Amino acid sequence: WGRTKLMYQGPSPDEVALVEGLRSLGFVFRARKASALVLDFLGTVMEWEILNVLEFSSDRQRMSVIVKGGIVVSDGTCAS
């Protein structure tokens, strides 16, 4: 089995660098759905429901995402 190289795209180079840096530590951003995020935490794949997105503003100087859950989708083990 070959490993697929993930390529990230984002609105700013800083966001892409943050996601790629976390990937090097074992935390992988897998997907963004319409109302959910799918993240891989050291082999455990979890889905988080997106409740609200506060876009970047020059007043706040940040962006925030409010999520709920953390439902385990896969724990990385193989069933026999």
Secondary structure, 3 states (H helix, E strand, C coil): CCCCCCCCCCCCHHHHHHHHHHHHCCEEEEEECCCEEEEEECCEEEEEEEEEEEEEECCCCEEEEEEEEEEEEECCCCCC
